[in-house]
Amino acid sequence: MNTEKEPHTNPDDAAPQERAAGAEEEKAASEAKPEEAKTEAEGTDAASASAEEKKDGPSAEPAPKKKKKPSFFRSEKFKHGSTATVFTAGFIAVVILLNVIVGILGERFPSMNLDMTKSGSNSLSADALKIVQGVKTPVDITICASKQDCQSSMVTGGGDYAEVSRLFEEAAERNAKITLSYEDLDKNPTFAQQYKSDNLTAGDVIVHTGKRYRVLTSTDLFTSQTDSNTYATTYYSNVDASLASALNYVTSEVVPVAAFDTGHSEKMDPAGYKKILSGASFETKDFNLLTDQIPDGTRLLVLGCPASDYTDAELEKIEKYLTDASKAYDRTVLVSYSAGEGNLSKLDAYLAEWGLSAEGDRAIVESDGSKYVSNGLNFFAEVQSTPDLGGGSASYQYLLTPSACPVSIKSEGLSGKTTYALVKSSETAALMKTGENAPSSDKAAQTVVALSQSSVKNGDTTYHANMILSGSAMLFSSQITETSAFSNGAYLTTLSKYATGTSQTATDVVTTQRQLYAPDITISENGIRWLGFGVFTILFPLAVAVAGIVVYRRRRTL
């Protein structure tokens, strides 16, 4: 029987192995202790720091943040490198290109340009623009000069032809029916042969339609006035009004004739009134009543303050003109007198048949200083509401009637004629006899302009025959009618169209002048001194010095 026995282990044999294992455990334990101590120390420090934060609040010195990289546009490379040069050159190129584009568009479309002038001379007025936009038939406008000469104001006719070019080009842009061209007469002399009777010269403007044409000369476009005291000459532009009146004339269906008698040494200056009539689409003609027949188509016959009396034959022509039943339109004779003028026995007798008379040996003098200019002989008159001429009497607040004699009206026994007072002085006016130094003490409203009206029948239609008597010839003066402060131009336009039955045939054009080269800024002598010494001597150098200091300090910090 076999008996198994456990193996015998010698204590001496196991000792080396146990000693080796123990040595390894002791080494591991010795290495772990520093780590545990470090961990405990870190925990202790963290706890201590947390306690300190709870006790003393947030730390005064937070951990530094990571520095951000500057943007490209703030970098030194952009500020001082080649990129800055390229960017600057590109910006300048864009500005130049934009300027070129705007210039081209401004030349192609003149209405885009801003008018910064004080007188508004670089753009069409509201009245002219209304007429331009109302053109329905083709209109050809030709300026007798090269475009380059116009734009540089080198036209020999004088005046600011750059303004002519601007306004006429704007008209062509506003309405496709209007075309504008330039003809240099030196390079194309045959062009003037088409208008032989007009004797075209450089600077003339032809406005042409299939119906008729009008030639505008440099004197139509520009005028000048010289001060009698200072001898200073002021130049004016009529370009806007001339364009509007020419368009009115060449496009109108009906063109009434206004005939001016020149055979009696007339003292009335007709230039201003003729401009008004042209603007209202009238054709004006001069003739001699003694030797000529009244022009065909005449609707307005003007006897402008005659200095000599009329013959029986002349008065017979006038009577036949007014009573001719074969003429299917209204017709008017307008007679103007003035204080100190008149005493024409035959003409006065004929006017009396119409219930009108002028007291040429008396003058109307206004006593209210708020109702006259300079002196009582240059007074503002009041437009009456009956008959209604159109536009309303309130529209003519400053109607200046200088050197006026009173007009008397007879209302009875006129055989079918009706009389009206069209214009009166205020009730504070008095009369002064010629040769006397002071007016009478009696004050009353005096009639300045009067109308006598009869009827002429043509078939089934009745037309008016009018006699208008004005006690003021200077009412028609160009110096007054072309001054926008006075309402003479507007009133005479309305009166003329009413008198000829043409109130609805065309748009009214009131001729007003625009001062050429008007200063946009006015400054006193003291202002000039302050500007010269204060601004240019002190402020400007000081501003340059301050700017230099600022730039220097900024560059030091770069």
Protein Blocks (a to p, Z undefined) as FASTA:
>chain_A
ZZdddddddfklmmmmmmmmmmmmmmmmmmmmmmmmmmmmmmmmmmmmmmmmmmnopafb
dcddddddddfklpmklmmmmklmmmmmmmmmmmmmmmmmmmmmmmmmmmlpccfbfnlp
mbccfklmmmmmmpmbdcdddddbdfklmmnopafngpjfklmmmmmmmmmmmpmkbccd
dddfklmmmlmmmmmmnopaehiacdddfkbccdddfklmpccdddfklopacdddfklm
mmmmmmmmmmpmbdcdddddfklopabdfklmmmmmmmnopacddddfklmccdehiabd
cdehiabdcdfklmmmmmmmmmmmkbgcdddddddddehiajilklmmmmmmnopacdfk
bccddfblklcghiamlccddddfbdcebhijklmmbaccehiacddddfehkgopacdd
fbdcdfkbccddehiabdcfbdcdddfbdcddddddehjbccdddddddfbfklmpmklm
mpmkbcklmmmmmmmmmmnopmmmpccdddddddehiafbdcdfklmmmmmmmmmmmmmm
mmmmmmmmmmmmmmmmZZ
